[in-house]
Structure formats: C-alpha cells, structure tokens
Amino acid sequence: MVFNTKMIFALLFLCFSATCVFAGDPTLEFEWKVTYGTIAPLGVPQQGILINGQFPGPAINCTSNNNIIVNVFNQLDEPLLLTWAGIQQRKNSWQDGAPGAMCPILPGKNYTYRFQVKDQIGTYFYFPTTALHRASGGIGMLKVHSRPLIPVPFDNPAEEYPVLLGDCKVGDANAKPLFTFEAGKTYRFRVCNVGLRLSVNFRVQGHTMKVVEVEGSHTVQNVYDSLDLHVGQCMSVLVTADQTPKDYYFVASSRFAQHPLSTVAVIRYANGNGAASPELPPPPPENTKGIAGPSASSAPSGGTSQPVLHVPTHRAPTSTGRSTSPVPSSLSTLGLPPMASSDLASTDEPQDGDKVEVAPNVVNGTYRNFVEIIFENHEKTIQTWHLDGFSFFAVAIEPGRWSPEKRKNYNLLDALSRNTVQVYPNSWAAVMTTLDNAGMWNLRSEMRERAYLGQQLYLSVVSEARSLRDEYSLPETQELCGIVKSLPKPAPYT
C-alpha cells in the first residue's frame, strides 16, 4: 500500500446522469477503488479502508467553479457512501453523500459523484458516512484554490502542507521529516480534525501561526502560539521560517480528555544543523475561558454583514437519550426527501429527554428563510455540530443555558461564516443562516458514534417553484432504496 508522506493522520493512542456539469468550467475526473488494506496508525498492523491503495486517501486539488467527477468503486463487503464535508452542493443534495439523502453504494458496485465546487475557496475533507467507516480510513483532503484573477488576502506561500489530525496515530520523534522549510520563506498548513471524538491543539515549536482561513472563510489575520481544532473543523495557517535553521516539531495533543496524549512530526530546515529540542511547547490551560483562536468563540471574519432580524428559531438539545429499540435512531432507511415545507415560525422547545422515538427526524424549512439554530450541550463533554448544504454565521458561544435575552450578546457585525461549530460542556452556541439551497440536508453531531446512534436530523428545504432554477432533478442513474425503493422516480424539473 502507499502512504502519503506529506500528511499526518495524527493523533495518539486512542482509536478513539445527470447531475449538471457546467459547460465552460474545467472538469477534474477521478477513479477511486475503495478496498480493505493493512494500515498501522498505532504501530500495529490492522485492517483499514484505502482509496487507490492510499491511507489517507488521495487529495482533491481543485479551483473554484471546477466540475468534479469521482467514480467510486466499492470493493468492500459493506455498503459505502462518501460525503464532501463543507462543500455546499448548491441545488444538488443528490450528491451530498449523507445516508438518508443518498442510497449507499452496494458491495461490488460503483457510483459516479458529479458536483461543482462553486466559489468555496478553502480547506475541506471527505470521509465515509456509512456505519463507523470513518474510524477505519477512507478520508482525504479537498482543497479549493482561488482562480488566478481572484486575489486572496495574503501572499502566495512557498508551499502548502496538508495535515489531517485524528484520534489514532502514534507519532515518532525519530521519524523522517514530514515538512521542509527554507529560511525566510512562508508556508501554508491546511489542517483538518478528521477524528471521531477528540478536540486537538496544534502548534509549531518555536514558531507562531497566522490564521488566514477557516472552513472557506478568510479571517482577521491574528497570530497564535497554539490553536484548538474541534472534530470536523478545518483551518489554514501561515508559518514563516524565521528561526535558527535546525529541526523543530509540529506538535498535536488532545484537549479536554481525561488522559491527555501528544504526538509530533519533524519539520526540518534545509541546510539546518541540529535536532529538535525535546522540550515541547505546552498547550493552553484546560478550560474554555483560556482558549484562543477563531474556533473558541464567534470570532470575527474581518468583513461585515447586515444584522439578521425577526429570525425563526430552532432549538437543538444535544444530550443523549435511551431507547429500547435495537435499531439506531438514525436515518439510514430514509429514501427520497419529503416534498413538504412549513415555516419554522417559533422556538421549538426540547421534548422530554426520557421519551425517545425511533423514527426519521425531518424538519421542514421554508426556502430562502432566515433561521437561527441554538445548540445546548447539557453534558460534560465538548460536542461539535455540522450542517450540510450551507454555511452559517456562528454568532455566539457561551456557558449556561440559552434564553432570548442572550441575543444582545450576538456578534451581528462580522461573525465567521463556517459549517461546523463546537459547543462546550454545559454551554450553548447560536448560529444563523439562510435556507437558500433547496434539497435534503443533514444536521449532525460530528462525534461519529453520536451521529450513528441518532444525534442528527435532516432539514428539508423545498422550493415551491419546483424548478431547475432552484434544484436539480434526481439523476436518472440514482438508485432508490429503503421506503421508496419500489416507487416511481419523480418527474424531472423544468
């Protein structure tokens, strides 16, 4: 098998057709064979999921408005789906890859994803959404670059380094260097937390990091010694090689974990002389008040946006419940989205947490409505939540319980637009978005075992026009399954 030597799949010891392709825009085509293979993230050989023999999988390097065609051959003995986390799939939820919005690729079969990345310049990743396959691999980075005539708010780096941080790798301080610096040059690290449950802090020994992008949004370019990255989140930082030429460590360590663990990778200066110091830079204090970085709160983006007024609100309690059913209350059996729409006209109070019903959980949203979503975490562990199909403004992250009076603290001027938000223990987070993307979209916990056990829902956004202007038709090649398997396909839009 082949290992990508410029990716860290870090951390630690815990394993914890017919979709439109746009004429005139370049098309990138990929053929992926998904197989089992031997990997050793803990230093011991074990079975993992490879894409074209690679772990992590091949990176997709594309440019805004590129058409992406990925023909996936499922050579596993289980159904498979891949999702492209953070790519909005405008008008095209048929390609999103979330169970419940797409039928899985059966063993021995193939499916061709066709989508356009639009203008989402930034850092993303893909991963399997079926079962708990994400724990075994099938993960890779997806980078959307700016077209040459569209400038970004920083100079081009000398080189880019993709870094995938996860829950299951033991680093080796004596390993060969993964990154090479030349004195005086600046490098871009694209970093994603692709793990299952652990928040991660990362830092570069002896160097500072300038944050320039978070999940497709350019940010105020603040400088940090270390940064927290929660499950499912991505960011880009610039690091300037301005220290004495020798070896240094890229350090990643767990956050808010009962038994903190760390791993390292070697950065080597060209023509440098000297080993990296064994004294690693410490992470910040283990409390949410001491956290720095754009992931810590409703950090500014550096731009401005109009305040959103009279916004319908939906509350999402994030505590776990208990069900006597042996079937997880996720939506793996849901087929086509229901063609129903209603206003989210008031705050939905959480129901009694002791009453758990195993059923599809679909919220109907009004096309082009503004919505406010409140996440309340009543537990002692940090959580992160992701919304497919949209970016939202994370306007507040605070301790305690949410109440309408909390709106006075919202950042309504320059909140960061992103697709994943963390909710600290016994805290809440508020996000705002516009339902301007028709389709069936997954709102889920990024803690994979939580999503698998039912901590997710689907947002059905239907345009009354039923027009190609607002949503693409179901591809003719799309398989049906679950409760709609025997039903006729809906008529194409016009």
Stockholm file with secondary structure:
# STOCKHOLM 1.0

chainA/1-494         MVFNTKMIFALLFLCFSATCVFAGDPTLEFEWKVTYGTIAPLGVPQQGILINGQFPGPAINCTSNNNIIVNVFNQLDEPLLLTWAGIQQRKNSWQDGAPGAMCPILPGKNYTYRFQVKDQIGTYFYFPTTALHRASGGIGMLKVHSRPLIPVPFDNPAEEYPVLLGDCKVGDANAKPLFTFEAGKTYRFRVCNVGLRLSVNFRVQGHTMKVVEVEGSHTVQNVYDSLDLHVGQCMSVLVTADQTPKDYYFVASSRFAQHPLSTVAVIRYANGNGAASPELPPPPPENTKGIAGPSASSAPSGGTSQPVLHVPTHRAPTSTGRSTSPVPSSLSTLGLPPMASSDLASTDEPQDGDKVEVAPNVVNGTYRNFVEIIFENHEKTIQTWHLDGFSFFAVAIEPGRWSPEKRKNYNLLDALSRNTVQVYPNSWAAVMTTLDNAGMWNLRSEMRERAYLGQQLYLSVVSEARSLRDEYSLPETQELCGIVKSLPKPAPYT
#=GR chainA/1-494 SS CBCCTTCCEEBCSCCCCCSCCCTTSCEEEEEEEEEEEEECTTSSCEEEEEETTBSSCCCEEEETTCEEEEEEEECSSSCBCEEEETCCCTTCGGGSCCBTTBCCBCTTCEEEEEEECTTCCEEEEEEECSTTGGGTBCCEEEEEECCTTSCCSSCCCSEEEEEEECSSBCCCTTSCCSEEECTTCEEEEEEEECCSSCEEEEEETTCCEEEEEETTEECCCCEESCEEECTTCEEEEEEECCSCSSEEEEEEEEESCSSCCEEEEEEEETTCCSCCCSCCCCCCCSSGGGCCSTTTTTCBCSSCCCCCCSCCEEEEECCCCCCSCSSCSSCTTCCSCCCCCCCCCSCCCCCCTTCCCCSCCEEEEETTCEEEEEEEECSSSCEEEEETTCCEEEEEEEESCCCGGGGGGCCCSSBCEESEEEECTTEEEEEEEECCSCEEEEEEESSHHHHHTTCEEEEEEECTTCCTTTCCCCCTTCCCCGGGTTSCCCCCCC
#=GC SS_cons         CBCCTTCCEEBCSCCCCCSCCCTTSCEEEEEEEEEEEEECTTSSCEEEEEETTBSSCCCEEEETTCEEEEEEEECSSSCBCEEEETCCCTTCGGGSCCBTTBCCBCTTCEEEEEEECTTCCEEEEEEECSTTGGGTBCCEEEEEECCTTSCCSSCCCSEEEEEEECSSBCCCTTSCCSEEECTTCEEEEEEEECCSSCEEEEEETTCCEEEEEETTEECCCCEESCEEECTTCEEEEEEECCSCSSEEEEEEEEESCSSCCEEEEEEEETTCCSCCCSCCCCCCCSSGGGCCSTTTTTCBCSSCCCCCCSCCEEEEECCCCCCSCSSCSSCTTCCSCCCCCCCCCSCCCCCCTTCCCCSCCEEEEETTCEEEEEEEECSSSCEEEEETTCCEEEEEEEESCCCGGGGGGCCCSSBCEESEEEECTTEEEEEEEECCSCEEEEEEESSHHHHHTTCEEEEEEECTTCCTTTCCCCCTTCCCCGGGTTSCCCCCCC
//
